[in-house]
Amino acid sequence: CSVCSGGTYATLTSSSCISCAAGTYSGNGATGCSTCVAGSFSLSGSVSCSMCSAGTFASSTGSSSCQICSAGSYSSGGASSCSLCPSGTYSSSVQAVSSAVC
């Protein structure tokens, strides 16, 4: 028997390794794939999840990509949502990483 590489898995009845779906990941010798947490994502066949970069977010578990924060909001890295700019501040561009004072 051969050990499946990271990003793939095999069950007891598998005759070959199966690639993990987008939004999931696995290490070497896995019998299943784990789901990425909110604020992170993965592509198909991944060995780990990547945190969303600042200005983006992933609101649900098992995300295959991060969404861009809209104008009037911002986020730091690994965010599961964008924060609205507090009163007296703004962000006029999409994918903002902070708000500016008026």
Secondary structure, DSSP 8 states (H G I E B T S, - for coil): -----TTEE--TT-SS-EE--TTEE--TT-SS-EE--TTEE--TT-SS-EE--TTEE--STT-SS-EE--TTEE--TT-SS-EE--TTEE--STT-SS-EE-
